[in-house]
Amino acid sequence: METDTIAAISTPMGEGAIGIVRISGPAAFQVADQLYTGKKALAEVDTHTINYGHIQDPASGETVEEAMVSVLRAPRTYTKEDIIEINCHGGLTSVNRVLQLALRYGARLAEPGEFTKRAFLNGRIDLSQAEAVMDLIRAKTDQAMNVAMNQVEGKLSSRIQTLRQKLLETVASVEVNIDYPEYDAEEVTLEMIREKGTEVEQAIEELLTTAHQGKILREGLSTVILGRPNVGKSSLLNNLVHENKAIVTDIPGTTRDVVEEYVNIRGVPLRLLDTAGIRETEDIVERLGVERSRKVVKDAELALLVLNYNEAITEADEELFKLIQDQDTIIIVNKTDLAPEISLDQVKELANGNPVITTSLLKDEGVDDLEEAIRELFFAGEMEGGDLSYVSNSRHIALLEQAKRSVQEALSAAEGGMPIDMVQIDITRAWEVLGEVIGDSVQESLIDQLFSQFCLGK
Amino acid sequence: MSYHGGDFDVIVIGAGHSGVEAGLASARAGANTLMLTLNLDAVAFMPCNPSVGGPAKGIVVREIDALGGEMARNIDKTHIQMRMLNTAKGPAVRALRAQADKFLYQQEMKETIEKTENLLLRQGMVESLVIEDDKVKGVVTQTGAVYNAKAVIVTTGTYLRGKVILGELSYESGPNNMQPSVNLSYDLQKLGFKMERFKTGTPPRVNSRTIDYSKTEIQPGDDVPRAFSYETTKFITDQLPCWLTYTNEDTHTFINDNLSRSPMYSGMIEGTGPRYCPSIEDKIVRFSDKPRHQIFLEPEGRNTQEVYVQGLSTSLPEDVQHNILRTIPGLEHVQMMRPGYAIEYDAIVPTQLWPTLETKMIDGLFTAGQINGTSGYEEAAGQGLMAGINAAMKVLGKEPLILDRSEAYIGVMIDDLVTKGTEEPYRLLTSRAEYRLLLRHDNADLRLTEKGHEIGLISDERFARFEKKKAEIAEEIQRLDKTTIKASPEAEKVMEAASSSPLKEAMNAAVLLKRPEVTYAAIDALAPAEKELDADVKEQVEIQVKYKGYIAKQLEQVGKLKKMENKKLPEDLDYHAIKGLAIEAREKLSEVRPLSVAQASRVSGVNPADVSVLLVYMEQGRLQKVAAEG
């Protein structure tokens, strides 16, 4: 178990502008040196030094990040293993890309608490901390399992199950040829494997590229705050940001006046759009013009529409409702500390099934409800791919890429005319890896499939 | 009335495929051994199909041979045909299968046992075990003989509280109307063993003279001489064919019409049958859309007209069986000689065993074969061999032999049994092995001969031959790694003959051999070895070079497994005292009592978090502490 090399982002998401990708294990140098270009290879620099260089994607040669890299050789490290820490300052997007690269080039995503676990196993931490570590392992794993359970109903899950079933049927057909060579089952040909493999490879590719969760992981759930002037948008923004320590980032390639801030609401990464605009003028429409604001709203994945409890619905409010139709929206009726003038029934009608929350941001009331509504919307799977927490996201991407590689290896083996049982080794591997995504990888199910699909026996 | 029968190191109860290997291994390893069987005419009897080997099973037979067991040698001397299966596929799944002359097979095995030093074969039915302080001390037979021993191996097969079911008829019986062993089962239950009830079945046998073979397809043996044992030098060339025919709509209609008379559906059978060996009535019910099923007609020997009807295992009444047979092309006028039947028997829940096959409850008591929930002669023989070895090692005060999942199919099987148990009669399949590519039939000797030699079952002479072969393989691989083949007209010719693309420039011989279509022979033609090598050396070189990438990948996985296998867990660990383990894991681990972290991780219901918790405890030396307190 501790023979492999693990990697993870070791700074909490959304808390600090610098992100550190930590790689620990026997292959730490091997992994990092594939990504790093600097004066010297990391394997050649002194231990406990910080080195300036660039992180590149070896496949494309593209520079991902300008980075300071700490080199810590075993045993004088936290885990007592070789550790490489890549300090990134380009915000979430690049930290995540660096992690993805590390995972692609030989590291495995660390499980919750795994650095600490290794530190413990390697005798770095004393006995008094043992119980705490185990509680951590227990709790985090259970949590991860809960997420996995949640995803069993999710879309990703059902698509993966379909893929797995397809692979399993192919595998079982090959197995029946092997274990029952005289049985009159159709002989699986390399051609059939190629066909199925290509199908599955494409499906995985699709999952990887279109899957929303990858984008959310890298960029956060893009969120726009809407409302007429003086309904409390900036209070809402400040409240979310204040409570959750935002990172302010200028996203290159966008207009400088659209500033975005990242917050982590109960495990949901939100990218709040146009926060500078809200702070300045309080009115996105006024500032950006109707057409542009419409586009910003349309591109957003979540809209937070703020209304005034102390005023009846106006035409402008109704315009905003039109703007957000077909959009995942949470309606916030703010200023409940003032007299009720708004018709909540009317709001509910206009909300058209979207959640309605009442708050008094001034008195700090109702913020919990709002955060809970965001969390629920995200995790209940109402948003496409939204049922993925940050960790399982990264894990899933790593696993999907691994599955894709296995299918590709099988395909190239089939191309090279390898015997079918060799080709199948990688097909089976892909099936197992996909099983890990949804937390189900039992060899026995292959045997079950074998006997339910074919009529075997003497 | 009882009397003192004698004193032995090891006693084997039963002389089926498991018992004979156990007895021979124990005696050959140097333990004074007694084999007791209830009928001397049933030694190594094949109550079901007259064949040995096949995918996975055939590899087990080779493993038995490499460890110094008997099955391979015995079938090499007594088969009526032999075939290599899966020849069109890769080396990992190729397997030999032989049709046996079941009578010669028995005779030959019995004689081998009779001629073995240290080994006494005697007829007698064991009624109970002698146990003192949870230690086995001997056995008592029906005739009152009390035999003392330091270890006892129980290999009762389907005899244990056996019950034959044939249509509406059922009676206590071993296979083929042999006497069942009843009291021993109750004795085991009294000792506290958890038992389960399994079922298996066999098809009818018919008279060859009454078969119209012209309506069937011939299935001959291979033209090339084949053998299971690495030591066999005399090959049987005079082979008998098998024949293939099919069931049809009439067969299926007739069976459907008579289902009400099937004990399978009337609730008469309570034992769990294997999915991989369904009866014909089962096949027709479960796969109703399949228009026909294969029926192989297999001679039971050279000196008999009896033919085994493979594919027609059934427990339907005798008259129905007769009529079913006659719906099948070639069998229209067939005479049935014995009806098929189902047999139920007692097995023990195998998670009650250590990986040595010694029971956890009684010191010195081993079980092997069908009593452990498996089915198949090869599975039985593999376990018998291991139980025989380990009983002898225990008695002689030596280290036990445990094979892991990367070393042998035998290891896969025993680990599955003792770690996961089995809900149905267990059969080995190649898909049960994670490292199939390492567990090939061609390298069983390379995997296991050294171990066989260490425990004393492989002679020094044979071991020297093996060492020579091993060295030759290594040298030849090294030579190929260093040899360059130049592009030449001659090379072009050879490449063309292999339907491979011509060499553009000089190429390393090993690299060239990696091309799927290029054989060792082609390389040898272009860059001949200094001296002519044996065929099996050439085969090894070709496989090891050609599949090097895949083999390396599996070896890397094995490396990880071994690390976890080396993390040993104390036998008497109190899992309930380990905080942090899930309740289910505590219970399952307490039951299985795994010997390593790797084994623990394979116990069903134990998840990765539990494994982490175990590791954390281990590292702190707290395991020992908990063990000492518990």
Contacts between the chains, C-beta under 8 A, distances in Angstrom:
chain1	res1	chain2	res2	distance
A	1	B	560	7.9
A	1	B	563	7.7
A	1	B	564	6.7
A	1	B	611	7.4
A	1	B	612	7.9
A	1	B	615	6.9
A	3	B	559	7.4
A	3	B	560	5.6
A	3	B	563	5.7
A	4	B	560	7.6
A	111	B	608	7.7
A	117	B	612	6.2
A	117	B	616	7.1
A	120	B	616	6.1
A	120	B	619	7.2
A	121	B	615	6.0
A	121	B	616	6.7
A	121	B	619	4.9
A	123	B	619	7.1
A	127	B	620	5.8
A	130	B	616	6.3
A	130	B	620	6.2
A	131	B	579	7.1
A	131	B	580	7.8
A	133	B	616	6.5
A	134	B	579	7.2
A	134	B	580	4.0
A	134	B	612	7.8
A	134	B	613	5.5
A	134	B	616	5.8
A	135	B	580	7.3
A	137	B	580	7.6
A	137	B	609	5.6
A	137	B	612	5.0
A	137	B	613	6.7
A	137	B	616	7.7
A	138	B	580	5.8
A	138	B	609	5.7
A	138	B	613	7.3
A	141	B	607	7.4
A	141	B	608	6.9
A	141	B	609	3.9
A	141	B	612	7.9
A	142	B	609	7.4
A	145	B	607	7.9
A	175	B	429	7.5
A	175	B	430	7.3
A	175	B	431	4.8
A	177	B	86	7.9
A	177	B	89	7.5
A	178	B	55	5.9
A	178	B	86	6.1
A	178	B	89	6.6
A	178	B	93	4.6
A	178	B	430	5.5
A	178	B	431	7.7
A	179	B	55	4.8
A	179	B	56	6.9
A	179	B	429	5.0
A	179	B	430	5.6
A	179	B	431	6.6
A	180	B	55	7.6
A	181	B	55	6.8
A	181	B	85	4.5
A	181	B	86	5.2
A	182	B	85	7.7
A	182	B	294	7.2
A	182	B	296	7.6
A	183	B	294	7.1
A	184	B	294	5.8
A	416	B	516	6.1
A	417	B	516	3.9
A	417	B	517	6.5
A	418	B	90	7.3
A	418	B	516	5.9
A	419	B	88	7.9
A	419	B	89	5.0
A	419	B	90	3.2
A	419	B	91	7.8
A	419	B	516	7.8
A	420	B	89	5.8
A	420	B	90	7.3
A	421	B	86	7.9
A	421	B	89	5.1
A	421	B	90	4.5
A	421	B	92	5.7
A	421	B	93	4.7
A	421	B	436	7.4
A	422	B	90	4.9
A	422	B	92	7.4
A	422	B	437	7.4
A	422	B	547	6.8
A	422	B	550	5.7
A	425	B	436	7.8
A	425	B	437	6.9
A	425	B	550	6.4
A	425	B	553	7.8
A	425	B	554	8.0
A	443	B	431	7.6
A	443	B	432	7.2
A	443	B	434	7.6
A	446	B	431	5.6
A	447	B	429	6.6
A	447	B	431	6.4
A	447	B	432	7.2
A	450	B	429	7.5
A	450	B	431	7.0
A	451	B	275	4.2
A	451	B	276	6.2
A	455	B	278	7.3
A	455	B	283	5.0
A	455	B	286	6.8
A	455	B	287	4.0
A	455	B	290	5.7
A	455	B	293	6.8
A	456	B	275	8.0
A	456	B	276	5.4
A	456	B	278	7.7
A	457	B	274	8.0
A	457	B	276	5.7
A	457	B	277	4.5
A	457	B	278	4.7
A	457	B	283	6.8
A	457	B	311	7.5
A	457	B	313	6.9
A	458	B	48	7.4
A	458	B	49	5.7
A	458	B	203	7.4
A	458	B	277	5.6
A	458	B	310	5.1
A	458	B	311	6.4
A	458	B	313	5.9
